[in-house]
Amino acid sequence: MTSDRDSNILILGGGPAGVSAGYELSKNDYRSTILERWRKVGGLAKTIEFGEWRSDIGPHRFFSKNRFLYKMIEEILHEQWILVDRFTRFYIQGKYFMYPVQMADALKNLGLLKAFRAMIDYLYSRFRKHLFNPPIKDFEDFVILEFGNTLANLNMINYTEKIWGIPAKEISAEWAKQRIKGLSLMALMKKAIFKGTKGPKTLVDQFYYPEMGASQTYEMMADKMEKKGSTVVTNATVCQLDHSDEGITSVTVEKPDGSRDTFECDQCISSIPVTELVKMLRPVAPEEVIRAAEQLKYRYQVYLFMKINKKRVSQDNWIYFPDKDIPFGRMHEPKNFSLAMSPEDKTSLWVEHFVFPDDSRWDCSTDELFEITLEHLEKLNFIKRGDVIEYHKHREDFVYPIYDLTYQKHSGLIKDYLKQFTNLQLVGRAGRFRYNNQDHSIETGVLAARNIIENANYDLEKVGAEQEYFEKYSLQTQGARTQQDLETGEMVSKAK
Ligand SMILES: Cc1cc2nc3c(=O)[nH]c(=O)nc-3n(C[C@H](O)[C@H](O)[C@H](O)COP(=O)(O)OP(=O)(O)OC[C@H]3O[C@@H](n4cnc5c(N)ncnc54)[C@H](O)[C@@H]3O)c2cc1C
């Protein structure tokens, strides 16, 4: 897939995956053009400015098992990559539970009777698993078998249903395997009882964060790219990809004023939703491919940002709200990530509603969203109406690719079809229809760039495909903070 340095390399989408691809190319003296529909780079990891306030569109804690990524970001941000103490909780039926789970805290909150019940359920599920090894058909089967009925229903099933908007019985077990396999209740208990015993390494209590917000990393990467001759075109929505039998030949974007620009293409790295991309192909993709794209669904999000006339509202980085009677799913306080996110004597809150586009909250007015949200924040004693200085609504589409029971069949069909275009690489989250965090998006971007630079064949589909809990390793053992770590950091070779 090699290209010379004068070829036209187009990158569709300026989120972490797209920008990382462009940055890696520019480090190797390749010029590229990023085509991004928003006014800035950052994608779902964007940071929005509201006067003196700033906020990401949801809490962004960077975590990776790949030391190369820590090294790469450290080289960009230097001392502006700050270490943050993690404090995160679940609010369930009137009580706050520490997250990641702390045994003593969980037992205290559950009460003796419920804790006993949880333990019996857990032992029963272990017994069933080992004796009968029942088939796991969906997410609900998986978590009940792993954790027992009581714990699965406490926060896993209801929160998952809130995120995805479909019953746990209709969510693929793949989702659970990717996210929570390896989290064992027994290991947590051992850790609580025998101090020093190695529990699951999910108890990450610190994380790195760019001082000016999650997108600082990507904005700085984009600046460096542009200084080396690459181009970032913002406010440019990709609307058409022309192709021959083998490859993409040009890409057309639409500007806010309705005008169109077309860019010639020798290599194309795409992080825009793959389901949209196949609909933009000219000549058009076969009907069965378009149908498969229409079967794949995403969860959207609507957010309320509030400037608050208080020094602080909470001590939490973020709080999850799995209960169904609370309309939103998560809230974060940007100041608890970095003091640079609000004026010294004020703070702010960012509240996430998970929706489908036909949900009334998607199109409701900012005032309506504020009223729906405020009612619950007042009840929960976080703020009073008089504390709110100003509020804003923000929306994002294609946020969570939904892993329903048939998503693999449909995304497989689309990707098989797209394989014929040898100069097209799919990277990132919606770009691959894979639920992943920043780390795996960056990895796919870097590897896509290296495929071009080295004429290599890194398999981007393998990035993040391992079925294990993302938080398995602690920052202290895996982060690249020591000089030795920085020097020994290697890019994933597994993808080769
Ligand atoms: C609420 C929330 C919380 C999160 N928390 C964390 C966290 O704690 N830690 C973590 O690591 N990750 C977190 N993530 C995930 C992280 O934001 C994503 O994994 C990452 O941003 C994905 O990067 P990407 O480049 O693959 O895709 P995206 O960020 O989606 O970027 C794709 C880009 O393509 C652009 N685009 C789309 N269509 C077009 C088009 N037609 N033309 C041109 N441009 C287009 C979009 O505007 C976007 O900029 C969170 C995400 C959300 C939403």
The ligand as an SDF file (V2000), in Angstrom:
LIG
                    3D

 53 58  0  0  0  0  0  0  0  0999 V2000
  -19.5550   10.7320   26.5350 C   0  0  0  0  0  0  0  0  0  0  0  0
  -18.2850   10.0400   26.1440 C   0  0  0  0  0  0  0  0  0  0  0  0
  -17.3520    9.6930   27.0860 C   0  0  0  0  0  0  0  0  0  0  0  0
  -16.1680    9.0650   26.7030 C   0  0  0  0  0  0  0  0  0  0  0  0
  -15.2330    8.7540   27.6590 N   0  0  0  0  0  0  0  0  0  0  0  0
  -14.0490    8.2580   27.2770 C   0  0  0  0  0  0  0  0  0  0  0  0
  -13.0290    8.0150   28.2400 C   0  0  0  0  0  0  0  0  0  0  0  0
  -13.2010    8.2110   29.4380 O   0  0  0  0  0  0  0  0  0  0  0  0
  -11.8440    7.5480   27.7840 N   0  0  0  0  0  0  0  0  0  0  0  0
  -11.5950    7.3270   26.4590 C   0  0  0  0  0  0  0  0  0  0  0  0
  -10.4760    6.9630   26.1140 O   0  0  0  0  0  0  0  0  0  0  0  0
  -12.5660    7.4990   25.5450 N   0  0  0  0  0  0  0  0  0  0  0  0
  -13.7730    7.9550   25.9160 C   0  0  0  0  0  0  0  0  0  0  0  0
  -14.7550    8.1490   24.9860 N   0  0  0  0  0  0  0  0  0  0  0  0
  -14.5590    7.6490   23.6290 C   0  0  0  0  0  0  0  0  0  0  0  0
  -13.7420    8.5530   22.7390 C   0  0  0  0  0  0  0  0  0  0  0  0
  -14.2860    9.8470   22.6980 O   0  0  0  0  0  0  0  0  0  0  0  0
  -13.7860    7.9170   21.3640 C   0  0  0  0  0  0  0  0  0  0  0  0
  -13.3140    6.6070   21.4220 O   0  0  0  0  0  0  0  0  0  0  0  0
  -12.9370    8.6400   20.3490 C   0  0  0  0  0  0  0  0  0  0  0  0
  -13.2520    9.9990   20.2770 O   0  0  0  0  0  0  0  0  0  0  0  0
  -13.1560    7.9980   18.9890 C   0  0  0  0  0  0  0  0  0  0  0  0
  -12.3060    8.6060   18.0840 O   0  0  0  0  0  0  0  0  0  0  0  0
  -12.5110    8.3950   16.5120 P   0  0  0  0  0  0  0  0  0  0  0  0
  -11.5700    9.2940   15.8470 O   0  0  0  0  0  0  0  0  0  0  0  0
  -12.4710    6.9570   16.2400 O   0  0  0  0  0  0  0  0  0  0  0  0
  -14.0160    8.8390   16.2440 O   0  0  0  0  0  0  0  0  0  0  0  0
  -14.7250   10.2260   16.5050 P   0  0  0  0  0  0  0  0  0  0  0  0
  -14.2140   10.8440   17.7540 O   0  0  0  0  0  0  0  0  0  0  0  0
  -16.1800    9.9330   16.4000 O   0  0  0  0  0  0  0  0  0  0  0  0
  -14.2640   11.0980   15.2760 O   0  0  0  0  0  0  0  0  0  0  0  0
  -14.8600   10.9990   14.0190 C   0  0  0  0  0  0  0  0  0  0  0  0
  -14.8250   12.3720   13.3660 C   0  0  0  0  0  0  0  0  0  0  0  0
  -15.4410   12.2910   12.0790 O   0  0  0  0  0  0  0  0  0  0  0  0
  -16.2160   13.4360   11.8770 C   0  0  0  0  0  0  0  0  0  0  0  0
  -17.2180   13.1300   10.8550 N   0  0  0  0  0  0  0  0  0  0  0  0
  -18.2890   12.3220   10.9480 C   0  0  0  0  0  0  0  0  0  0  0  0
  -18.9610   12.2920    9.7840 N   0  0  0  0  0  0  0  0  0  0  0  0
  -18.2890   13.0920    8.9390 C   0  0  0  0  0  0  0  0  0  0  0  0
  -18.4670   13.4690    7.5850 C   0  0  0  0  0  0  0  0  0  0  0  0
  -19.4890   13.0220    6.8440 N   0  0  0  0  0  0  0  0  0  0  0  0
  -17.5740   14.3230    7.0330 N   0  0  0  0  0  0  0  0  0  0  0  0
  -16.5120   14.7970    7.7220 C   0  0  0  0  0  0  0  0  0  0  0  0
  -16.3050   14.4870    9.0140 N   0  0  0  0  0  0  0  0  0  0  0  0
  -17.1800   13.6340    9.6030 C   0  0  0  0  0  0  0  0  0  0  0  0
  -16.8110   13.7420   13.2430 C   0  0  0  0  0  0  0  0  0  0  0  0
  -17.2190   15.0860   13.3480 O   0  0  0  0  0  0  0  0  0  0  0  0
  -15.6160   13.4060   14.1520 C   0  0  0  0  0  0  0  0  0  0  0  0
  -14.8080   14.5410   14.3640 O   0  0  0  0  0  0  0  0  0  0  0  0
  -15.9490    8.7620   25.3430 C   0  0  0  0  0  0  0  0  0  0  0  0
  -16.9050    9.1000   24.3930 C   0  0  0  0  0  0  0  0  0  0  0  0
  -18.0590    9.7330   24.7840 C   0  0  0  0  0  0  0  0  0  0  0  0
  -19.0670   10.1070   23.7480 C   0  0  0  0  0  0  0  0  0  0  0  0
  1  2  1  0
  2  3  1  0
  2 52  2  0
  3  4  2  0
  4  5  1  0
  4 50  1  0
  5  6  2  0
  6  7  1  0
  6 13  1  0
  7  8  2  0
  7  9  1  0
  9 10  1  0
 10 11  2  0
 10 12  1  0
 12 13  2  0
 13 14  1  0
 14 15  1  0
 14 50  1  0
 15 16  1  0
 16 17  1  0
 16 18  1  0
 18 19  1  0
 18 20  1  0
 20 21  1  0
 20 22  1  0
 22 23  1  0
 23 24  1  0
 24 25  2  0
 24 26  1  0
 24 27  1  0
 27 28  1  0
 28 29  2  0
 28 30  1  0
 28 31  1  0
 31 32  1  0
 32 33  1  0
 33 34  1  0
 33 48  1  0
 34 35  1  0
 35 36  1  0
 35 46  1  0
 36 37  1  0
 36 45  1  0
 37 38  2  0
 38 39  1  0
 39 40  1  0
 39 45  2  0
 40 41  1  0
 40 42  2  0
 42 43  1  0
 43 44  2  0
 44 45  1  0
 46 47  1  0
 46 48  1  0
 48 49  1  0
 50 51  2  0
 51 52  1  0
 52 53  1  0
M  END
$$$$
